[in-house]
Amino acid sequence: MIKETQDLTQEDYELIRKLVYAKSGINLGPHKQQLVRARLGKKVRAANCRSFRDYYRQVEKDPSGAKLCELLDAISTNTTHLFREVRHFNMLRTLIERFAEQQSKGRPATLRIWSSACSSGEEPHSIAMVAWDALQRYPGIEVRILATDISTRMLEKAQLAIYEPHRVGTVPPDLRNRYLCRVKYQGRPALQLVPELRRTITYSRFNLMTPTFPFRRGFNTIFCRNVMIYFDRPTQETLVNKLAGHLLPGGHLMIGHSESLNAIKHPLSYVEPTVYCRS
């Protein structure tokens, strides 16, 4: 019989904190011990570990990386809702219409947007509604949305694109009526993003700390919102410069309302608070 799990010691916390920082860029700092204890306690017990140190060793020795993914899933904070920070989506519509007007009439073109920390999907689903709606007058233009996150659990939820009715109140009524259809999910009434919009989104697990991003084509817009608040300044600077390198000329980066690029070096031009452009 497995003994009761030992408490999280300061030494164990430091080991876990350094591992999380090295693998995800998330800087837990010295005062998140209670959060780590709460979020990893069940994982430790489920793995039949006698201590957090034993669990740490299991994660470290797992050649598949699956246990590391589970640990990062548990640590990651996922708080979001549809059309969060709606000003960004209003600007996105303007940018999309401007892009469409600049294309030669009737010439096919593809608009590429990256939701780089998509969590449970609210951000890319909101992007899809705005983009699809804005392009109704421009049939030659296709939108492709890449939705990535470090959490496999969140990506699985995002791919369903299903919401309880009380969670869609932040969606503008005209978009809600056009792009969310009534379904049954687990025996209860729900709303789901319509199939044609779901087909515009590609989901993939991706760690923003990857040294080199593998994308062959640039993006017209990149959303990287409310993730850099967990990073220290050097990590923020490295990430922003990598993101900037994957923006097409004239492309825009949108960051969270509590984030700023003022203290870091980057090649982007300021447009307005939380919005930057590649010249």
N, C-alpha and C positions, 0 to 999 in steps of 0.2 A: 504494500500500500504506500502511495506517495505521501510524504510528509507535507505539512502545510508550507506554502511558499514563503520563503524568507522575504523580509521587506527590502525595498530598493535602497541600497546603501549609496553614499555619496560617490564612492569609487565606481560602483556599477553605473550610476547615472552619468558620470563623466565618460565612461567607455561608450555608452549608448549615444550620448550627446555628440561625441566626436565622430562616431560612425554615421549618424544621421547627417551631420554637416558635410562629411567627406563624400557621401553618396548622393545627397540631394541639394546641398547648399543651404538647407534650413538651419538657421542659427537659433537653437533653443535657449542659449544663454544659461547663466548659472542658477536661475530661479524657477525653472519649469519642472522641478522634480515631481511635484504632485501630479502634474498633467501626464508625465510619462508613466508614473505609477498607475494612474487610473486607466490610461489607454492601453498599456501593455500587460496589465495584470491578468486579464483573461487569456491572452496569448501565451503567457508563461505557464499558466495552469493547463491549458489545452495541449501544450507541448510536453506535458509531464515533467516539467523542469522543477527542481527543488529551489531554484533561486533565479533572480534576474541575470546573474552572471552566467549560469548554465544556459539560459535562453540566448544571451548574447553570443556565447560560444557556438551554439547551434546555428545561429544566423551566419556567423562568420565562416563556418566550415561548410555551409551548404553550397555545393558547386553549381547548382542550378540557378541560384539567385532568387528562388521562389520565396524563401523565408525572409529575405531582405525586402522583397516587394510587400509582403504581409506587414512587416514592421513599419515600413514607410506609409502604407495605407492607413495604419492605425494612428500614426503620429500626425499625418497631414490634416489640416483643418479644412473643412469643406462647407462653407456657408455662402449661399448664393440664392438668387431668385431671378425669374424671367424679367428682362429689361431692367436689370440693375444698373444704376447710373445712366438713366435714359438719355441724357444729353449725348452720350457717345453714339447711341443708335440713331438719333436725329442727325448727327454729323455724318454718320456712315451713309445714310440715305443721300445726303447732299454729295458726298464723294462718289458714290456709285453713279448717280445721275450725271455728274460731271465727267466721269470716266466714259459712260455710254455716249454722251454727246460728242466726245472727242474722237470716237471711233469712226472710221469711214462707213458711210451708210450701207447697210446690208452685208458688211464684211464680218465674218464670224470672229469673235474674240472671247477670251476667257478671263474672268475676274477671279482672282485668288485671294482668299482671306484665311488667316490662321488664328484660331483660338488656342493659345499656347498653354493655358492652364484651365482646361474646360470644366473640371470638376464633374458634376453630375449632369452637365449638358445644357443648363439654362442659357449660358452665353452663346454657344453655337446655334441653339434652337432660335434664339432671338435674332441672331445675325441672319439666319436663313429666312425668317419671316420678312425682315426688312429688305434683304437683297432681292428675294423673289418678287416682292411687291414692287420695288423700285424698277425692276427690269421688265415689267409687263409691257411697256411701250417699246422695248428694244429686243425683239425676238432673236436677233442674231447673236446675242451675248449670253454666255453660259457662266454660272457662278459655281465655283468649287470651294468648299470649306474644309479645311483640315482642323480637326479637333483632337488635341493631345492632352494627356495628363500623366502624372507619375503613378496614379492610383488605378489599378486594374478594376477594383471594386466600383469606383466612380464611373469608369468608362463603360462597364456593363450596364449600369443604370442609365447613363447618357444614351446608349444605343436604343433603349426602349422608347425614349422620348414620350413617356407617359406621365401625366400629372393628375393628381386629385383635383376636383373642381375648385376647391378653395385656394389653390396655389396659382391660379392663372389670372388673378385680379389685377396684376401689374401689366398685363398685356393690353395694348390699345384695343378697344372693342372691335374695330373693323378688321384688324389682323386676327384677333381671336376667332371671329366668326368665319373668316376665310380659311385659316390655316391650322385650326385645331378641330379635329373630328371626335365625335362621341364614340367611346368604346367601352367594353367591359374588361376590367383587369382584376384578377383574383376575386371575381364575383361581384365587384362593385363598379358603379359608374365612374368613368374617368375620361380624360381628354388626351388625345395623342396627336403629335405633329403629323400632318398629312403625308402620304407616301412620297409624293413628288419632291417635297422639301427634304424628307429624310434621305433621299437618294443624292442630294447635293453634298452630304456630309460624309467625310471619311474619318474614322476614329482610329487612333493608334496610341499605344503607350509610348511615352517619350519623356526622358529626363532632361530638363533644361540645363543640367550640369554636364551634359555630353560635350566633350572638348570641341568636336567639329560637327556642325549640323549637316545632315546628309541630303538636304533638299537641292534638287537640280534647278528648279525654277523659283524665281522670287515671288514675293507677295505684294499685292496692292495695299493691304491693310493687315497689321498684326495687332491682336489684342493680347496684352500681357498684364492683366489687372489683378491687383490685390494678392500678388504672389511675392513681389520683391520686398514687401514689408517684413518677410521672414528671413531675408538675406542681409549680411553685413555689407558695408560699402564696397569693398573690393569685388565681392561676388556680384553685386548689382552692376558695377561698371563693366565687368567682363560680360555679363549677360546682355546688357543693353547694346554693347558694341557688336556682339554676335547677331542679335536681332536686327540691328541696323544694316548689317551686311547682307541680310536676306530680304530687305525691302527693295522693291523696284524703285527707280527714280520717280519722285513724286509720291511715293507710298507713305503711309502714315502708321505710326505706332501709338496705341492708346494704352495708358497705364491707369492704375486705380486712383480714386479720389484722394486717398491718404498717402499717395506716393509722389515723388518729385525727382527730377533728374538734375536739379540745380547743383548738387554737391559732387557730381561725377563728370568725368570727361567723356564726351561722345560726339559723333559727327552730325547729329540731327538738329534741325531748326525748330525752335519753339513756335507753335501755332496758337495755342491757348492752354490754360491749365490742363494737364494730363494728356495733351495731344501734341505729338511731334512729327516732323516731316523730313524725309530724305530728299535733299535737293537733286 
